[in-house]
Amino acid sequence: MLNNIRFYLFTDNLNETIIKNIYKFKNIAIIYKSNNPQTINKQKVKSIKEFCKKNKILFFVCDDIRLAIKYKTNGLFISSSNKKLYNYYSYKKDFCIIGSAHNVFEYYTKVKQRCETIMLSPIFYNKKYSPNKILGIVRFNLISNQWDKKICALGGINLRNLNKIKMTNASSIAFVSLINEIKIKKPIYHF
C-alpha cells in the first residue's frame, strides 16, 4: 500500500527549494492554498498550473470551485472550516474532491460534500495546534478505522516522523513544511 501512496503539498508559491525537492516525490499533487483567501494571486495559480501540467502533477485549489473550473484543475480541496455543499455534478467526470477533518462531525460533513479522500489532522505536533489536540498514531487509527473513505495523514509531518505513517492506515500524506527540508537527499517514492 505505501508503494502507491500519494503525497499532497500545500503551497501558495513555487520557490527554488520546492521545485528541487518536488522531483524527489514519485506520486505528488499540489494544492494551491493562499495565505490570504481574500486576495488570490491568479498569476501564481496560473504558473503553478503550468508547472503541474508540464510535469504531469495533479493540481488542486483550496475552497474555490470557480477558480478550480477556470483553471481546469484536477480537483478541489475543501478545508475543515468550509461547510458549503458544492454543485459540481455537471463538471468533468474525473474531477476529484478531497477534504480535511479534525473530528467525526467534520468527517460526515466531508462525506456530504462528496470528498473521495479525507485528511485527518493533526497527526503530529505543529505550532498551529495545542499539544492536547494532537492525535498521535493510536488516536489517528482509532478514529480513521471507522471511516470508509480514503484517509490522508496531515499535520506536523517531517523527515523525522515520516516513517511513523507506516503504522497508520493512511493511503496518502499531506504536508506543508516537509518539502522545505533541504536535507531530502534521496527520492521519497516509498518508505
Secondary structure by P-SEA (a helix, b strand, c coil): ccccbbbbbbcccccaaaaaacccccbbbbbbcccccccccaaaaaaaaaaaaaabbbbbbcccaaaaaaacccbbbbccccccccccccccccbbbbbccccaaaaaaaaaacccbbbbccccccccccccccccaaaaaaaacccccbbbbbccccccccccccccccccccccccccccccccccccc
